[in-house]
Amino acid sequence: MNLNEYQQLAHKTSAFAADETHAVDNIAMSILGLCGEVGEVADHFKKWQFHGHDLNLDKLSYELGDVLWYIAEACSALGFSLNSIAEQNIAKLQARYGDTFSSEASINRKD
């Protein structure tokens, strides 16, 4: 499965899939949902790092899947494809760092 296929399949499970007239609501739901899911990933990591909990990779995998779902929904609501966002991001990273990350390139970023 590629990213665009995932995006199309994920969108079928959206509350707004059947009614595209609610684009603003879908953008808001996607962005707020994304914030919540990223918070769940961070909270699980925090509990492992600082509270002595086990690092549950299955739980993290499920939560990262939820993050991906909300990113896909935000892209759908805004008219972007996941593939185009991924390609744009790689181009930005390559312009910034070339083929390999370096601290020097990070300090002297080309934005």
N, C-alpha and C positions, 0 to 999 in steps of 0.2 A: 504494500500500500504506500502511495506517496502522500505528501502533505495535503495536496488538493483533494484527493480522494477522502482522506480523513476528515477534512473540513466539511465536505458535502455530507458524509455519513453522520458526523457530529451534529450538524445543523438540523438534521431530521429530529433530533431529540430536544430541540429548543422550544421553549414556550411560544416563541415568535415565529417558528418555522412556517406555520400556515397563514400568517398574516404579516406580510412584509411592510404594512403601513405603519408599524410601530418601531421604526428604525431608531428613533431617539431613545425609546424605552429599552431597546435591545442593546444599544451602545452603553447606556447607564448600567443595565443589569450585568453586562459582560465585564465592564471595568470594575464595578464594585465586587462582583463575584471573583474576579481575578485577585483583587486585593485580599479578600477573605481566604482564598485557597493558598496564596503565597504565605499568608500569616499562619496557616495550619502547617505548612512545610517548615517554616521558621520555628514554630512552637515545638514541633517534634524534635528538631535539631537542638533547640535550646534545652529541652528536657534531657536529651542524651548527653550534651556537652556539660551541663551544669547541675543537673538534678540526679544523676546516676541512673537514669532510665536506660534500657536497652535500645540500641538503634535498630528499629524495625524497618528493614529495607522494603518489605512488602507494603507497609503502610505508606512509606515515602513514595513508592512507585505509584500507588493509587492516588495519592495527593498530587503528584506531578502530572498524572493523567488528567486530573480535574483542572490543573493550571492550563494544560494544553487545550482542554475543551473551551475554557473561557477565552483564551487567546484566539482560538479558531472562530468563536462566536463574535468577538470584537472585530476580527478581520471581515467576517461575513457582513456584519452590520455596517462597516465602513467601506465595503466594496473592494477589499483587498483579497488576494489569494495568499494562502500560507506559503506557497512556493515562492511567490514574488517577494514576500517579506523576508524569507530565509535567504534568497539570492541577494537582496539588497543589503542585508546584514553582513553576509560574507564579503561582499564587495567593500563595505565600509571597514571591516576588520582588516582585510588585506591591504587597503590603502593606508590604514593606521599602523599596522605592524608588519606588513610583508607576509612572508611565509611562517614566521615564528615570533611569538611574543618576546619582547625584551622590556626590561624596566626603563631603559633609555627611551625607547619608542613610546612608552606609556607616559613618561614625564614630558616628552616633547611631541605630544599627539598632534596629528594632522587632521584637524576637523574643519 
